[in-house]
Amino acid sequence: MHELLRELTPSGRVLDLGAAAGSFDVSCTRGRVFRIDLEARPAADGAARVIGDAARLPFAGRAFDAVVANHSLEHVERLDDCLREIGRAVRPGGCLFVSVPDASTLTDRIYRWLARGGGHVNPFAADPAALALRIAELTGLPFTAGRTLHTGLSFLNARNARTPMPRRAILFGGGREPVLRAITLALRRIDLWFGTRLSVYGWALYFGPVSDVDTTPLPNVCVRCGSAHDPPPGRAWACPGCGARNFRTGPIPSRDRFL
Protein backbone atom coordinates (compact mmCIF):
# COMPACT_ATOMS: atom_id res chain seq x y z
CA MET A 1 0.00 0.00 0.00
CA HIS A 2 2.98 2.29 0.44
CA GLU A 3 3.21 2.86 -3.31
CA LEU A 4 -0.12 4.64 -3.01
CA LEU A 5 0.52 6.45 0.28
CA ARG A 6 3.84 8.00 -0.64
CA GLU A 7 2.35 9.74 -3.70
CA LEU A 8 -0.07 11.83 -1.63
CA THR A 9 0.66 15.53 -1.21
CA PRO A 10 0.09 17.43 2.08
CA SER A 11 -3.33 18.47 0.76
CA GLY A 12 -4.27 14.89 -0.14
CA ARG A 13 -6.63 12.76 1.92
CA VAL A 14 -6.63 9.00 2.40
CA LEU A 15 -9.38 6.86 3.93
CA ASP A 16 -8.32 3.85 5.98
CA LEU A 17 -11.39 1.62 5.65
CA GLY A 18 -12.25 -0.80 8.46
CA ALA A 19 -9.10 0.41 10.09
CA ALA A 20 -9.44 -0.95 13.64
CA ALA A 21 -6.31 0.47 15.29
CA GLY A 22 -4.93 1.54 11.92
CA SER A 23 -3.67 -0.19 8.78
CA PHE A 24 -0.55 1.95 8.49
CA ASP A 25 1.44 4.55 10.39
CA VAL A 26 0.61 8.16 9.60
CA SER A 27 4.31 8.78 8.99
CA CYS A 28 4.00 6.71 5.79
CA THR A 29 2.26 9.55 3.97
CA ARG A 30 2.23 13.33 3.74
CA GLY A 31 -1.54 13.29 3.26
CA ARG A 32 -4.20 13.62 5.94
CA VAL A 33 -5.39 10.25 7.26
CA PHE A 34 -9.01 9.40 8.08
CA ARG A 35 -9.75 6.08 9.75
CA ILE A 36 -13.27 4.62 9.79
CA ASP A 37 -14.57 1.59 11.65
CA LEU A 38 -17.78 0.38 13.24
CA GLU A 39 -16.25 0.79 16.69
CA ALA A 40 -14.31 3.61 18.32
CA ARG A 41 -10.57 2.93 18.44
CA PRO A 42 -8.87 5.75 20.36
CA ALA A 43 -5.28 6.47 19.42
CA ALA A 44 -3.06 9.50 19.53
CA ASP A 45 -1.52 9.10 16.09
CA GLY A 46 -2.79 12.27 14.44
CA ALA A 47 -5.37 10.54 12.25
CA ALA A 48 -9.00 11.64 12.20
CA ARG A 49 -11.21 8.82 13.51
CA VAL A 50 -14.80 8.26 12.41
CA ILE A 51 -17.38 5.68 13.49
CA GLY A 52 -19.35 4.56 10.46
CA ASP A 53 -20.54 1.84 8.12
CA ALA A 54 -18.41 1.04 5.06
CA ALA A 55 -21.60 0.48 3.06
CA ARG A 56 -22.81 4.01 3.90
CA LEU A 57 -19.76 6.20 4.18
CA PRO A 58 -20.43 9.47 6.05
CA PHE A 59 -18.40 11.54 3.58
CA ALA A 60 -19.19 13.69 0.58
CA GLY A 61 -18.54 12.34 -2.88
CA ARG A 62 -15.01 12.65 -4.27
CA ALA A 63 -13.69 13.42 -0.79
CA PHE A 64 -10.55 11.27 -0.96
CA ASP A 65 -7.50 10.93 -3.13
CA ALA A 66 -6.98 7.35 -2.00
CA VAL A 67 -8.69 4.54 -0.08
CA VAL A 68 -6.93 1.70 1.73
CA ALA A 69 -8.95 -1.45 2.46
CA ASN A 70 -6.30 -3.55 4.17
CA HIS A 71 -7.80 -6.93 5.18
CA SER A 72 -11.20 -5.36 5.75
CA LEU A 73 -13.43 -6.35 2.79
CA GLU A 74 -13.69 -9.94 4.02
CA HIS A 75 -15.50 -8.54 7.09
CA VAL A 76 -18.00 -6.29 5.25
CA GLU A 77 -21.61 -7.49 5.33
CA ARG A 78 -22.80 -5.58 2.23
CA LEU A 79 -19.80 -5.88 -0.02
CA ASP A 80 -21.25 -4.54 -3.27
CA ASP A 81 -22.67 -1.48 -1.49
CA CYS A 82 -19.28 -0.92 0.15
CA LEU A 83 -17.47 -1.04 -3.21
CA ARG A 84 -19.93 1.42 -4.75
CA GLU A 85 -19.38 3.74 -1.80
CA ILE A 86 -15.63 3.56 -2.30
CA GLY A 87 -16.13 4.54 -5.93
CA ARG A 88 -18.31 7.47 -4.85
CA ALA A 89 -15.84 8.68 -2.23
CA VAL A 90 -12.73 8.62 -4.44
CA ARG A 91 -12.06 11.64 -6.63
CA PRO A 92 -11.42 11.21 -10.38
CA GLY A 93 -7.86 10.03 -10.79
CA GLY A 94 -7.80 8.61 -7.27
CA CYS A 95 -6.44 5.25 -6.15
CA LEU A 96 -7.51 2.20 -4.17
CA PHE A 97 -5.50 -0.49 -2.37
CA VAL A 98 -7.19 -3.74 -1.39
CA SER A 99 -5.74 -6.75 0.41
CA VAL A 100 -7.82 -9.84 1.18
CA PRO A 101 -7.24 -13.43 2.24
CA ASP A 102 -7.71 -16.28 -0.21
CA ALA A 103 -10.28 -18.48 1.53
CA SER A 104 -8.99 -21.57 -0.27
CA THR A 105 -5.54 -21.39 1.35
CA LEU A 106 -4.32 -23.48 4.25
CA THR A 107 -3.51 -20.35 6.24
CA ASP A 108 -6.97 -18.84 6.02
CA ARG A 109 -8.61 -22.16 6.80
CA ILE A 110 -6.48 -22.44 9.94
CA TYR A 111 -7.41 -18.88 10.91
CA ARG A 112 -11.16 -19.50 10.48
CA TRP A 113 -10.93 -22.84 12.28
CA LEU A 114 -9.17 -21.38 15.31
CA ALA A 115 -11.19 -18.15 15.42
CA ARG A 116 -14.53 -19.87 14.67
CA GLY A 117 -14.90 -17.87 11.49
CA GLY A 118 -12.88 -14.86 12.58
CA GLY A 119 -15.55 -12.49 11.31
CA HIS A 120 -14.91 -13.41 7.67
CA VAL A 121 -18.25 -13.13 5.87
CA ASN A 122 -16.91 -12.89 2.31
CA PRO A 123 -14.89 -15.93 1.18
CA PHE A 124 -12.65 -14.77 -1.69
CA ALA A 125 -11.39 -18.04 -3.11
CA ALA A 126 -8.75 -18.94 -5.68
CA ASP A 127 -9.62 -16.38 -8.40
CA PRO A 128 -7.99 -12.96 -7.94
CA ALA A 129 -8.80 -12.01 -11.54
CA ALA A 130 -12.55 -12.32 -10.92
CA LEU A 131 -12.24 -10.34 -7.69
CA ALA A 132 -10.24 -7.59 -9.39
CA LEU A 133 -12.85 -7.36 -12.14
CA ARG A 134 -15.69 -7.15 -9.60
CA ILE A 135 -13.98 -4.37 -7.66
CA ALA A 136 -13.16 -2.44 -10.83
CA GLU A 137 -16.74 -2.64 -12.11
CA LEU A 138 -18.35 -1.54 -8.84
CA THR A 139 -15.89 1.22 -7.94
CA GLY A 140 -15.26 2.50 -11.46
CA LEU A 141 -11.51 2.38 -10.79
CA PRO A 142 -9.34 0.54 -13.31
CA PHE A 143 -7.30 -2.40 -12.11
CA THR A 144 -3.56 -1.65 -12.12
CA ALA A 145 -1.65 -4.57 -10.61
CA GLY A 146 -1.84 -7.52 -8.25
CA ARG A 147 0.53 -9.23 -5.88
CA THR A 148 0.49 -12.57 -4.08
CA LEU A 149 0.79 -12.32 -0.28
CA HIS A 150 2.48 -14.93 1.89
CA THR A 151 1.93 -15.61 5.58
CA GLY A 152 4.10 -15.45 8.67
CA LEU A 153 1.34 -17.01 10.81
CA SER A 154 1.46 -13.92 13.04
CA PHE A 155 -2.21 -14.45 13.93
CA LEU A 156 -1.04 -17.58 15.78
CA ASN A 157 1.70 -15.77 17.70
CA ALA A 158 0.97 -15.86 21.43
CA ARG A 159 2.72 -12.49 21.83
CA ASN A 160 -0.06 -10.89 19.78
CA ALA A 161 -2.96 -12.48 21.66
CA ARG A 162 -5.26 -10.09 23.53
CA THR A 163 -7.15 -13.02 25.07
CA PRO A 164 -5.97 -16.52 26.06
CA MET A 165 -5.03 -18.65 23.05
CA PRO A 166 -7.66 -21.29 22.14
CA ARG A 167 -6.85 -24.86 23.15
CA ARG A 168 -6.58 -25.81 19.50
CA ALA A 169 -3.47 -23.63 19.23
CA ILE A 170 -1.52 -26.40 20.98
CA LEU A 171 -1.31 -28.00 17.54
CA PHE A 172 0.87 -25.04 16.56
CA GLY A 173 3.09 -25.05 19.61
CA GLY A 174 0.77 -22.78 21.55
CA GLY A 175 1.82 -19.87 19.35
CA ARG A 176 5.48 -19.92 20.41
CA GLU A 177 7.73 -18.19 17.90
CA PRO A 178 10.30 -21.00 17.47
CA VAL A 179 7.48 -23.32 16.39
CA LEU A 180 5.97 -20.73 14.04
CA ARG A 181 9.40 -20.10 12.49
CA ALA A 182 9.78 -23.81 11.77
CA ILE A 183 6.26 -24.13 10.33
CA THR A 184 6.59 -21.13 8.02
CA LEU A 185 9.98 -22.32 6.81
CA ALA A 186 8.55 -25.77 6.04
CA LEU A 187 5.56 -24.32 4.16
CA ARG A 188 7.74 -22.06 2.03
CA ARG A 189 10.18 -24.86 1.25
CA ILE A 190 7.33 -27.14 0.14
CA ASP A 191 5.95 -24.37 -2.08
CA LEU A 192 9.37 -23.78 -3.59
CA TRP A 193 10.05 -27.45 -4.27
CA PHE A 194 6.61 -28.68 -5.35
CA GLY A 195 4.85 -25.59 -6.71
CA THR A 196 2.12 -25.60 -4.04
CA ARG A 197 0.51 -22.57 -2.31
CA LEU A 198 0.75 -23.66 1.33
CA SER A 199 2.47 -20.45 2.45
CA VAL A 200 0.15 -18.15 0.49
CA TYR A 201 -2.30 -16.01 2.46
CA GLY A 202 -4.04 -13.82 -0.10
CA TRP A 203 -3.61 -10.95 -2.55
CA ALA A 204 -2.89 -7.24 -2.74
CA LEU A 205 -4.76 -5.43 -5.52
CA TYR A 206 -4.11 -1.91 -6.83
CA PHE A 207 -6.62 0.27 -8.68
CA GLY A 208 -6.20 3.66 -10.31
CA PRO A 209 -3.01 5.42 -11.43
CA VAL A 210 -0.62 3.92 -8.86
CA SER A 211 2.96 4.02 -10.12
CA ASP A 212 5.96 1.81 -9.39
CA VAL A 213 4.01 -1.19 -8.10
CA ASP A 214 6.38 -4.08 -7.45
CA THR A 215 4.40 -7.29 -8.03
CA THR A 216 7.20 -9.62 -6.90
CA PRO A 217 5.92 -11.84 -4.07
CA LEU A 218 7.80 -11.53 -0.77
CA PRO A 219 7.62 -14.94 0.92
CA ASN A 220 9.74 -13.91 3.92
CA VAL A 221 7.10 -12.65 6.34
CA CYS A 222 7.71 -11.94 10.02
CA VAL A 223 6.16 -14.42 12.47
CA ARG A 224 5.50 -11.63 15.00
CA CYS A 225 4.35 -8.48 13.19
CA GLY A 226 3.36 -10.03 9.84
CA SER A 227 5.36 -7.61 7.69
CA ALA A 228 7.03 -8.87 4.51
CA HIS A 229 10.66 -8.14 3.72
CA ASP A 230 13.39 -8.94 1.23
CA PRO A 231 16.16 -9.91 3.68
CA PRO A 232 19.83 -10.24 2.77
CA PRO A 233 21.24 -13.71 1.99
CA GLY A 234 21.63 -15.94 4.99
CA ARG A 235 19.83 -18.61 6.96
CA ALA A 236 18.00 -16.20 9.26
CA TRP A 237 17.01 -12.53 9.45
CA ALA A 238 15.82 -10.10 12.08
CA CYS A 239 12.66 -8.14 11.32
CA PRO A 240 13.58 -4.45 10.98
CA GLY A 241 10.18 -3.51 12.38
CA CYS A 242 9.82 -5.61 15.52
CA GLY A 243 13.15 -7.38 15.86
CA ALA A 244 11.75 -10.92 15.71
CA ARG A 245 14.03 -13.63 14.35
CA ASN A 246 12.88 -15.44 11.20
CA PHE A 247 14.19 -18.12 8.85
CA ARG A 248 14.86 -17.08 5.27
CA THR A 249 13.91 -18.77 2.00
CA GLY A 250 14.53 -17.75 -1.58
CA PRO A 251 11.94 -16.31 -4.00
CA ILE A 252 8.82 -18.35 -4.69
CA PRO A 253 7.19 -17.86 -8.13
CA SER A 254 3.53 -16.88 -7.94
CA ARG A 255 0.96 -19.27 -9.39
CA ASP A 256 -1.81 -16.67 -9.21
CA ARG A 257 -3.12 -15.01 -12.35
CA PHE A 258 -4.41 -11.45 -12.21
CA LEU A 259 -6.14 -9.48 -14.95
FIRO-88929 format. One record per residue (C-alpha): residue number from 0; residue in three letters; x, y, z. Coordinates in nm, 3 decimals. Example, Ala and Ser with C-alpha at 12.3 -4.5 7.8 and 13.67 -1.06 7.14 Angstrom:
BEGIN
R    k    r       px       py       pz
R    0  ALA    1.230   -0.450    0.780
R    1  SER    1.367   -0.106    0.714
//
This chain:
BEGIN
R    k    r       px       py       pz
R    0  MET    0.000    0.000    0.000
R    1  HIS    0.298    0.229    0.044
R    2  GLU    0.321    0.286   -0.331
R    3  LEU   -0.012    0.464   -0.301
R    4  LEU    0.052    0.645    0.028
R    5  ARG    0.384    0.800   -0.064
R    6  GLU    0.235    0.974   -0.370
R    7  LEU   -0.007    1.183   -0.163
R    8  THR    0.066    1.553   -0.121
R    9  PRO    0.009    1.743    0.208
R   10  SER   -0.333    1.847    0.076
R   11  GLY   -0.427    1.489   -0.014
R   12  ARG   -0.663    1.276    0.192
R   13  VAL   -0.663    0.900    0.240
R   14  LEU   -0.938    0.686    0.393
R   15  ASP   -0.832    0.385    0.598
R   16  LEU   -1.139    0.162    0.565
R   17  GLY   -1.225   -0.080    0.846
R   18  ALA   -0.910    0.041    1.009
R   19  ALA   -0.944   -0.095    1.364
R   20  ALA   -0.631    0.047    1.529
R   21  GLY   -0.493    0.154    1.192
R   22  SER   -0.367   -0.019    0.878
R   23  PHE   -0.055    0.195    0.849
R   24  ASP    0.144    0.455    1.039
R   25  VAL    0.061    0.816    0.960
R   26  SER    0.431    0.878    0.899
R   27  CYS    0.400    0.671    0.579
R   28  THR    0.226    0.955    0.397
R   29  ARG    0.223    1.333    0.374
R   30  GLY   -0.154    1.329    0.326
R   31  ARG   -0.420    1.362    0.594
R   32  VAL   -0.539    1.025    0.726
R   33  PHE   -0.901    0.940    0.808
R   34  ARG   -0.975    0.608    0.975
R   35  ILE   -1.327    0.462    0.979
R   36  ASP   -1.457    0.159    1.165
R   37  LEU   -1.778    0.038    1.324
R   38  GLU   -1.625    0.079    1.669
R   39  ALA   -1.431    0.361    1.832
R   40  ARG   -1.057    0.293    1.844
R   41  PRO   -0.887    0.575    2.036
R   42  ALA   -0.528    0.647    1.942
R   43  ALA   -0.306    0.950    1.953
R   44  ASP   -0.152    0.910    1.609
R   45  GLY   -0.279    1.227    1.444
R   46  ALA   -0.537    1.054    1.225
R   47  ALA   -0.900    1.164    1.220
R   48  ARG   -1.121    0.882    1.351
R   49  VAL   -1.480    0.826    1.241
R   50  ILE   -1.738    0.568    1.349
R   51  GLY   -1.935    0.456    1.046
R   52  ASP   -2.054    0.184    0.812
R   53  ALA   -1.841    0.104    0.506
R   54  ALA   -2.160    0.048    0.306
R   55  ARG   -2.281    0.401    0.390
R   56  LEU   -1.976    0.620    0.418
R   57  PRO   -2.043    0.947    0.605
R   58  PHE   -1.840    1.154    0.358
R   59  ALA   -1.919    1.369    0.058
R   60  GLY   -1.854    1.234   -0.288
R   61  ARG   -1.501    1.265   -0.427
R   62  ALA   -1.369    1.342   -0.079
R   63  PHE   -1.055    1.127   -0.096
R   64  ASP   -0.750    1.093   -0.313
R   65  ALA   -0.698    0.735   -0.200
R   66  VAL   -0.869    0.454   -0.008
R   67  VAL   -0.693    0.170    0.173
R   68  ALA   -0.895   -0.145    0.246
R   69  ASN   -0.630   -0.355    0.417
R   70  HIS   -0.780   -0.693    0.518
R   71  SER   -1.120   -0.536    0.575
R   72  LEU   -1.343   -0.635    0.279
R   73  GLU   -1.369   -0.994    0.402
R   74  HIS   -1.550   -0.854    0.709
R   75  VAL   -1.800   -0.629    0.525
R   76  GLU   -2.161   -0.749    0.533
R   77  ARG   -2.280   -0.558    0.223
R   78  LEU   -1.980   -0.588   -0.002
R   79  ASP   -2.125   -0.454   -0.327
R   80  ASP   -2.267   -0.148   -0.149
R   81  CYS   -1.928   -0.092    0.015
R   82  LEU   -1.747   -0.104   -0.321
R   83  ARG   -1.993    0.142   -0.475
R   84  GLU   -1.938    0.374   -0.180
R   85  ILE   -1.563    0.356   -0.230
R   86  GLY   -1.613    0.454   -0.593
R   87  ARG   -1.831    0.747   -0.485
R   88  ALA   -1.584    0.868   -0.223
R   89  VAL   -1.273    0.862   -0.444
R   90  ARG   -1.206    1.164   -0.663
R   91  PRO   -1.142    1.121   -1.038
R   92  GLY   -0.786    1.003   -1.079
R   93  GLY   -0.780    0.861   -0.727
R   94  CYS   -0.644    0.525   -0.615
R   95  LEU   -0.751    0.220   -0.417
R   96  PHE   -0.550   -0.049   -0.237
R   97  VAL   -0.719   -0.374   -0.139
R   98  SER   -0.574   -0.675    0.041
R   99  VAL   -0.782   -0.984    0.118
R  100  PRO   -0.724   -1.343    0.224
R  101  ASP   -0.771   -1.628   -0.021
R  102  ALA   -1.028   -1.848    0.153
R  103  SER   -0.899   -2.157   -0.027
R  104  THR   -0.554   -2.139    0.135
R  105  LEU   -0.432   -2.348    0.425
R  106  THR   -0.351   -2.035    0.624
R  107  ASP   -0.697   -1.884    0.602
R  108  ARG   -0.861   -2.216    0.680
R  109  ILE   -0.648   -2.244    0.994
R  110  TYR   -0.741   -1.888    1.091
R  111  ARG   -1.116   -1.950    1.048
R  112  TRP   -1.093   -2.284    1.228
R  113  LEU   -0.917   -2.138    1.531
R  114  ALA   -1.119   -1.815    1.542
R  115  ARG   -1.453   -1.987    1.467
R  116  GLY   -1.490   -1.787    1.149
R  117  GLY   -1.288   -1.486    1.258
R  118  GLY   -1.555   -1.249    1.131
R  119  HIS   -1.491   -1.341    0.767
R  120  VAL   -1.825   -1.313    0.587
R  121  ASN   -1.691   -1.289    0.231
R  122  PRO   -1.489   -1.593    0.118
R  123  PHE   -1.265   -1.477   -0.169
R  124  ALA   -1.139   -1.804   -0.311
R  125  ALA   -0.875   -1.894   -0.568
R  126  ASP   -0.962   -1.638   -0.840
R  127  PRO   -0.799   -1.296   -0.794
R  128  ALA   -0.880   -1.201   -1.154
R  129  ALA   -1.255   -1.232   -1.092
R  130  LEU   -1.224   -1.034   -0.769
R  131  ALA   -1.024   -0.759   -0.939
R  132  LEU   -1.285   -0.736   -1.214
R  133  ARG   -1.569   -0.715   -0.960
R  134  ILE   -1.398   -0.437   -0.766
R  135  ALA   -1.316   -0.244   -1.083
R  136  GLU   -1.674   -0.264   -1.211
R  137  LEU   -1.835   -0.154   -0.884
R  138  THR   -1.589    0.122   -0.794
R  139  GLY   -1.526    0.250   -1.146
R  140  LEU   -1.151    0.238   -1.079
R  141  PRO   -0.934    0.054   -1.331
R  142  PHE   -0.730   -0.240   -1.211
R  143  THR   -0.356   -0.165   -1.212
R  144  ALA   -0.165   -0.457   -1.061
R  145  GLY   -0.184   -0.752   -0.825
R  146  ARG    0.053   -0.923   -0.588
R  147  THR    0.049   -1.257   -0.408
R  148  LEU    0.079   -1.232   -0.028
R  149  HIS    0.248   -1.493    0.189
R  150  THR    0.193   -1.561    0.558
R  151  GLY    0.410   -1.545    0.867
R  152  LEU    0.134   -1.701    1.081
R  153  SER    0.146   -1.392    1.304
R  154  PHE   -0.221   -1.445    1.393
R  155  LEU   -0.104   -1.758    1.578
R  156  ASN    0.170   -1.577    1.770
R  157  ALA    0.097   -1.586    2.143
R  158  ARG    0.272   -1.249    2.183
R  159  ASN   -0.006   -1.089    1.978
R  160  ALA   -0.296   -1.248    2.166
R  161  ARG   -0.526   -1.009    2.353
R  162  THR   -0.715   -1.302    2.507
R  163  PRO   -0.597   -1.652    2.606
R  164  MET   -0.503   -1.865    2.305
R  165  PRO   -0.766   -2.129    2.214
R  166  ARG   -0.685   -2.486    2.315
R  167  ARG   -0.658   -2.581    1.950
R  168  ALA   -0.347   -2.363    1.923
R  169  ILE   -0.152   -2.640    2.098
R  170  LEU   -0.131   -2.800    1.754
R  171  PHE    0.087   -2.504    1.656
R  172  GLY    0.309   -2.505    1.961
R  173  GLY    0.077   -2.278    2.155
R  174  GLY    0.182   -1.987    1.935
R  175  ARG    0.548   -1.992    2.041
R  176  GLU    0.773   -1.819    1.790
R  177  PRO    1.030   -2.100    1.747
R  178  VAL    0.748   -2.332    1.639
R  179  LEU    0.597   -2.073    1.404
R  180  ARG    0.940   -2.010    1.249
R  181  ALA    0.978   -2.381    1.177
R  182  ILE    0.626   -2.413    1.033
R  183  THR    0.659   -2.113    0.802
R  184  LEU    0.998   -2.232    0.681
R  185  ALA    0.855   -2.577    0.604
R  186  LEU    0.556   -2.432    0.416
R  187  ARG    0.774   -2.206    0.203
R  188  ARG    1.018   -2.486    0.125
R  189  ILE    0.733   -2.714    0.014
R  190  ASP    0.595   -2.437   -0.208
R  191  LEU    0.937   -2.378   -0.359
R  192  TRP    1.005   -2.745   -0.427
R  193  PHE    0.661   -2.868   -0.535
R  194  GLY    0.485   -2.559   -0.671
R  195  THR    0.212   -2.560   -0.404
R  196  ARG    0.051   -2.257   -0.231
R  197  LEU    0.075   -2.366    0.133
R  198  SER    0.247   -2.045    0.245
R  199  VAL    0.015   -1.815    0.049
R  200  TYR   -0.230   -1.601    0.246
R  201  GLY   -0.404   -1.382   -0.010
R  202  TRP   -0.361   -1.095   -0.255
R  203  ALA   -0.289   -0.724   -0.274
R  204  LEU   -0.476   -0.543   -0.552
R  205  TYR   -0.411   -0.191   -0.683
R  206  PHE   -0.662    0.027   -0.868
R  207  GLY   -0.620    0.366   -1.031
R  208  PRO   -0.301    0.542   -1.143
R  209  VAL   -0.062    0.392   -0.886
R  210  SER    0.296    0.402   -1.012
R  211  ASP    0.596    0.181   -0.939
R  212  VAL    0.401   -0.119   -0.810
R  213  ASP    0.638   -0.408   -0.745
R  214  THR    0.440   -0.729   -0.803
R  215  THR    0.720   -0.962   -0.690
R  216  PRO    0.592   -1.184   -0.407
R  217  LEU    0.780   -1.153   -0.077
R  218  PRO    0.762   -1.494    0.092
R  219  ASN    0.974   -1.391    0.392
R  220  VAL    0.710   -1.265    0.634
R  221  CYS    0.771   -1.194    1.002
R  222  VAL    0.616   -1.442    1.247
R  223  ARG    0.550   -1.163    1.500
R  224  CYS    0.435   -0.848    1.319
R  225  GLY    0.336   -1.003    0.984
R  226  SER    0.536   -0.761    0.769
R  227  ALA    0.703   -0.887    0.451
R  228  HIS    1.066   -0.814    0.372
R  229  ASP    1.339   -0.894    0.123
R  230  PRO    1.616   -0.991    0.368
R  231  PRO    1.983   -1.024    0.277
R  232  PRO    2.124   -1.371    0.199
R  233  GLY    2.163   -1.594    0.499
R  234  ARG    1.983   -1.861    0.696
R  235  ALA    1.800   -1.620    0.926
R  236  TRP    1.701   -1.253    0.945
R  237  ALA    1.582   -1.010    1.208
R  238  CYS    1.266   -0.814    1.132
R  239  PRO    1.358   -0.445    1.098
R  240  GLY    1.018   -0.351    1.238
R  241  CYS    0.982   -0.561    1.552
R  242  GLY    1.315   -0.738    1.586
R  243  ALA    1.175   -1.092    1.571
R  244  ARG    1.403   -1.363    1.435
R  245  ASN    1.288   -1.544    1.120
R  246  PHE    1.419   -1.812    0.885
R  247  ARG    1.486   -1.708    0.527
R  248  THR    1.391   -1.877    0.200
R  249  GLY    1.453   -1.775   -0.158
R  250  PRO    1.194   -1.631   -0.400
R  251  ILE    0.882   -1.835   -0.469
R  252  PRO    0.719   -1.786   -0.813
R  253  SER    0.353   -1.688   -0.794
R  254  ARG    0.096   -1.927   -0.939
R  255  ASP   -0.181   -1.667   -0.921
R  256  ARG   -0.312   -1.501   -1.235
R  257  PHE   -0.441   -1.145   -1.221
R  258  LEU   -0.614   -0.948   -1.495
//
